[in-house]
Amino acid sequence: MGLYGVDEAVIPYNLNGESNWWHDINDSPLWQDRIFHILTALYGLVAVIALVQLVRIQLRVPEFGWTTQKVFHFLNFLVNGVFIFRRNVQDLHPEIVRHILLDMPSLVFFTTYALLVLFWAEIYYQARAESTDGLRPIFFTINVAVYSIQIAMWLVLWWKYIPVLVIISKMFFAGVSLFAALGFLLYGGRLFLMLQRFPVESKGRQNKLQEVGYVTVICSSCFLVRCIMMCFDAFDKAADLNVLNHPVLNFIYYLLVEILPSILVLFILRKLPPRRGITQYHPIH
């Protein structure tokens, strides 16, 4: 209790006796609503951009079926579009249902950008006249392993809520994000260095070099930040990535880690494939 009989923990002040705006906004239902609606609008914008790009690609090359590029844009549309339901999900019971529905978009986000790593890996090995037959089985194996481990943890939590397993789950997501960052650095870096060695007069070399360089930096940075924030989230309640409980932190986090990277990547990769005869656009089976 404070000197005047009021619990000072209820009214956050800084050392100078001034109200702490960060806590004021976090504790304000009005600001919680505003920030959630802003995030929802931004995620909706990304979803619309991805859907428009998917339609444009389909109209350009319908004969190729579900290519890597088309699946990438479809998953972008899906993972960004479901954010609008996040508030409803947080009211669901039992708690395991909330864990599953809130964690699933992160898994799909990983798969979405792992597709981009796969796409670059295929281009890299094709340019070196090496076989790419093993890349897709590796991609599917990694994704099956990631989803299987997470599903196993969900089942254990469904059977019995174990607080330490929630921490392990968050650290698992952190490890998956670090793995994705390393994938971008490995294949984005390799492709960038390979393009640098091409003759200067090569058609489209400079544009492709910039495209790979920018996307590598953006995606590896966003997944690295995601990894660090998930580690903090696992052990520090003040870093809880709950949109309603920490709207200011979450607005900054989701803006820098998902919204801006997605918009930038979609803008950089906005160029449509040629109508015929490009070998790296393989259908997903």
C-alpha positions in Angstrom: 0.0 0.0 0.0 1.2 3.6 -0.7 1.4 6.4 1.7 -2.2 7.4 1.0 -3.7 4.0 1.4 -3.7 3.2 -2.3 -1.9 0.3 -3.8 0.8 1.9 -5.9 0.9 -1.1 -8.2 -2.5 -0.2 -9.5 -1.5 3.2 -10.8 1.8 3.0 -12.6 4.1 6.0 -12.1 7.7 6.6 -13.0 10.3 7.8 -10.5 9.3 11.5 -11.1 5.7 10.8 -10.2 4.4 11.1 -13.7 2.0 8.6 -15.3 3.7 5.9 -17.4 2.1 6.1 -20.8 3.2 2.6 -21.8 1.2 1.0 -18.9 -1.6 3.5 -19.4 -2.1 2.3 -23.0 -1.6 -1.4 -22.1 -4.3 -1.1 -19.4 -6.7 0.9 -21.5 -9.5 -1.1 -23.3 -9.9 1.7 -25.8 -6.3 1.6 -26.8 -6.3 -2.2 -26.8 -9.2 -2.1 -29.3 -7.6 0.6 -31.4 -4.2 -1.2 -31.8 -5.9 -4.5 -32.4 -8.0 -3.0 -35.2 -5.0 -1.3 -36.7 -3.1 -4.6 -36.7 -6.1 -6.3 -38.2 -6.3 -3.7 -41.0 -2.6 -4.1 -41.8 -2.8 -7.9 -41.8 -5.9 -7.6 -44.1 -3.9 -5.4 -46.4 -1.1 -7.9 -46.7 -3.6 -10.7 -47.3 -5.3 -8.7 -50.1 -1.9 -8.0 -51.7 -0.9 -11.6 -51.6 -4.3 -12.7 -53.0 -4.1 -10.1 -55.9 -0.6 -11.3 -56.7 -1.7 -15.0 -56.7 -4.5 -14.1 -59.1 -2.2 -12.2 -61.4 0.3 -15.2 -61.5 -2.5 -17.6 -62.1 -3.8 -15.5 -65.1 -0.2 -15.3 -66.4 0.8 -19.0 -66.2 -2.4 -21.1 -65.5 -0.8 -24.1 -67.3 1.8 -24.6 -64.6 -0.7 -25.5 -61.9 0.2 -24.9 -58.2 3.8 -23.7 -58.5 6.1 -22.9 -55.6 5.4 -19.2 -56.2 1.6 -19.6 -56.2 1.7 -21.7 -53.0 3.9 -19.0 -51.4 1.3 -16.3 -52.1 -1.6 -18.4 -51.1 0.0 -19.2 -47.7 0.7 -15.5 -47.3 -2.9 -14.8 -47.9 -4.0 -17.5 -45.4 -1.6 -16.7 -42.6 -2.3 -12.9 -42.7 -6.1 -13.3 -43.2 -6.7 -15.4 -40.1 -5.4 -12.6 -37.8 -8.8 -11.0 -37.8 -10.1 -14.0 -35.7 -7.3 -13.7 -33.1 -9.5 -11.9 -30.5 -12.2 -14.5 -30.7 -9.7 -17.3 -30.4 -8.4 -15.9 -27.1 -11.8 -16.4 -25.5 -12.1 -20.1 -26.4 -12.0 -22.9 -23.9 -10.3 -25.2 -23.0 -7.0 -23.5 -23.0 -5.3 -26.1 -25.3 -7.6 -24.9 -28.1 -6.3 -21.4 -27.7 -2.7 -22.7 -27.8 -3.3 -24.6 -31.0 -5.2 -21.9 -32.8 -2.7 -19.1 -31.7 0.4 -21.2 -32.5 -0.8 -22.6 -35.9 -0.3 -19.3 -37.8 3.3 -19.2 -36.7 3.8 -22.7 -38.1 2.2 -21.7 -41.4 4.3 -18.5 -41.4 7.4 -20.7 -41.1 6.2 -23.0 -44.0 5.4 -20.0 -46.1 8.9 -18.6 -46.0 10.5 -22.0 -46.0 9.0 -22.3 -49.5 11.0 -19.2 -50.5 14.2 -20.9 -49.3 13.2 -24.0 -51.3 12.6 -21.9 -54.4 16.0 -20.3 -54.1 17.7 -23.6 -53.4 16.2 -25.0 -56.6 17.4 -22.1 -58.6 20.9 -22.3 -57.1 21.4 -26.0 -57.8 19.8 -25.8 -61.3 22.2 -23.0 -62.2 25.1 -25.3 -61.1 23.6 -28.1 -63.2 23.1 -30.2 -60.0 20.2 -32.4 -59.2 17.3 -30.8 -57.2 15.4 -34.1 -56.7 16.2 -34.3 -53.0 15.2 -30.7 -52.1 11.5 -31.2 -52.0 11.6 -34.4 -49.9 13.9 -32.5 -47.5 11.4 -29.6 -47.4 8.5 -31.8 -46.6 10.4 -33.9 -44.1 11.5 -30.8 -42.1 7.9 -29.5 -42.1 6.5 -32.8 -41.1 9.0 -33.0 -38.2 8.2 -29.5 -37.0 4.5 -30.0 -37.1 4.7 -33.5 -35.5 6.8 -32.2 -32.6 4.4 -29.3 -32.0 1.4 -31.5 -32.2 2.9 -33.9 -29.7 3.4 -31.0 -27.3 -0.2 -30.0 -27.8 -1.4 -33.5 -27.1 0.6 -33.6 -23.8 -0.8 -30.2 -22.8 -4.3 -31.4 -23.6 -3.8 -34.4 -21.4 -2.2 -32.5 -18.6 -1.3 -28.8 -18.4 2.4 -28.6 -17.6 3.8 -25.0 -17.3 7.3 -26.0 -18.2 6.0 -27.6 -21.5 4.5 -24.2 -22.5 8.0 -22.7 -22.1 9.5 -25.6 -24.1 6.9 -24.9 -26.8 7.9 -21.3 -27.1 11.6 -22.2 -27.2 10.8 -24.7 -29.9 9.2 -21.9 -32.0 12.3 -19.8 -31.3 14.5 -22.6 -32.6 12.4 -23.0 -35.7 12.7 -19.3 -36.4 16.5 -19.5 -36.0 16.5 -22.4 -38.4 14.6 -20.4 -40.9 16.9 -17.4 -40.5 19.9 -19.7 -41.1 18.2 -21.1 -44.2 17.8 -17.7 -45.7 21.4 -16.8 -45.0 22.6 -20.1 -46.4 20.7 -20.2 -49.7 20.1 -16.5 -50.1 23.8 -15.9 -49.6 24.8 -18.6 -52.0 22.5 -17.4 -54.7 23.7 -13.8 -54.2 27.3 -14.8 -54.5 26.6 -16.9 -57.5 24.8 -14.0 -59.2 27.7 -11.7 -58.5 30.0 -14.0 -60.5 27.7 -13.8 -63.6 28.9 -11.5 -66.4 27.8 -7.9 -65.9 26.0 -7.9 -69.3 23.8 -10.8 -68.2 20.1 -9.9 -68.7 18.3 -9.1 -65.4 21.5 -9.8 -63.3 21.4 -6.6 -61.4 17.7 -6.7 -60.6 17.9 -10.3 -59.5 21.0 -9.6 -57.4 19.2 -6.8 -55.6 16.0 -8.9 -55.2 17.9 -11.8 -53.6 20.0 -9.4 -51.4 17.1 -7.4 -50.1 14.9 -10.5 -49.4 17.7 -12.3 -47.7 18.4 -9.4 -45.3 14.7 -8.8 -44.6 13.7 -12.4 -44.0 16.8 -13.5 -42.0 16.5 -10.4 -39.8 12.7 -10.9 -39.2 13.2 -14.5 -38.2 16.2 -13.7 -36.0 14.1 -11.0 -34.2 11.3 -13.5 -33.9 13.6 -16.0 -32.3 14.9 -13.5 -29.8 11.4 -12.2 -28.8 10.1 -15.8 -28.4 13.0 -16.5 -26.0 12.0 -13.4 -24.0 8.3 -14.4 -24.2 9.1 -17.8 -22.8 10.7 -16.5 -19.6 9.5 -13.0 -19.1 5.8 -12.1 -18.6 6.5 -8.5 -19.5 7.4 -9.7 -23.0 4.2 -11.8 -23.4 3.2 -11.6 -27.1 -0.5 -11.3 -26.4 -2.1 -8.6 -28.5 -4.7 -7.7 -26.0 -2.5 -7.7 -22.9 0.5 -5.9 -24.4 -0.8 -3.9 -27.3 2.1 -1.4 -27.6 4.8 -4.2 -27.5 2.8 -6.4 -29.9 2.1 -3.5 -32.4 5.9 -3.0 -32.6 6.6 -6.7 -32.7 4.1 -7.7 -35.3 4.7 -4.7 -37.4 8.5 -5.3 -37.6 8.5 -9.1 -37.7 5.5 -10.0 -39.9 3.7 -7.1 -41.5 6.5 -5.0 -42.9 8.7 -8.0 -44.0 5.7 -9.5 -45.7 4.8 -6.2 -47.5 8.4 -5.7 -48.5 8.9 -9.2 -49.8 5.7 -9.2 -51.7 6.7 -5.8 -53.3 10.2 -7.0 -54.2 8.8 -10.3 -55.7 6.0 -8.5 -57.5 7.4 -9.3 -61.0 5.3 -11.9 -62.8 6.8 -15.0 -64.3 7.1 -15.1 -68.1 4.3 -16.8 -69.9 6.3 -19.8 -71.1 9.4 -21.9 -70.5 10.9 -21.1 -67.2 12.2 -24.3 -65.5 12.1 -23.3 -61.8 8.3 -23.1 -61.6 7.4 -26.6 -60.7 4.0 -27.7 -59.4 3.8 -28.7 -55.7 2.7 -32.4 -55.5 
